[in-house]
Each structure stands twice: as structure tokens, then as C-alpha cells.
Amino acid sequence: MGSLESLPPRPLRESEVATLNRSAGIDYAVATERDGPTSGLIIATERWVKGLALIDDRWQSVASEPLSESPRPDALRTCEQAVIGAIEADE
């Protein structure tokens, strides 16, 4: 994935998350919200997991876990919790 500035300044539609999930360089991309547009995103590569949250109409990295230090399931949970917390704090 290029930079966060390449993401639109709005919640991502399910189709946009699916496109990210298929993009080169990202092994895994998933929305934190089950249905409809999402303001939270978890992305992963073979080396890290990051949590992204839409805050003040800007995507921000709110968590980053290197997989050299955490197993992937733990890193995914940590980032998801950080994203949900950041979104709730912004409301």
C-alpha cells in the first residue's frame, strides 16, 4: 500500500476493502465494521499488522505490530482493539 493519503477521506465501502485485500503488497485487509462503509481497517503484510482509523476525515495509523514480536492473531487483535478505541474516542 502506498500512503494513507491515497485512501479517500471517508469511510471505505466493502468493495474498496476487497480491492485493498487483493492488492500487491498487502496479505490481508479487513474492515472493523461488519456491514456497510467502515471507518476502521486492519491491514497486514508478512512483516507487520497495522490498524487504521478515519479520524477527522483523515486515515491515521493508530497501531502497528511487528510480526517479529507478536504472533499474527495477537497482532490482529491488538490493532483491532486500538482502531475501535480510536473511533469511539473520536465520536
C-alpha positions, 0 to 999 in steps of 0.5 A: 500500500502506498500512503494513507493519503491515497485512501479517500477521506471517508469511510471505505465501502466493502468493495474498496476493502476487497480491492485493498485485500487483493492488492500487491503488497498487502496479505490481508485487509479487513474492515472493523465494521461488519456491514456497510462503509467502515471507518476502521481497517486492519491491514497486514503484510508478512512483516507487520499488522497495522490498524487504521482509523478515519479520524477527522476525515483523515486515515491515521495509523493508530497501531502497528505490530511487528510480526517479529514480536507478536504472533499474527492473531495477537497482532490482529487483535491488538490493532483491532482493539486500538482502531475501535478505541480510536473511533469511539474516542473520536465520536 
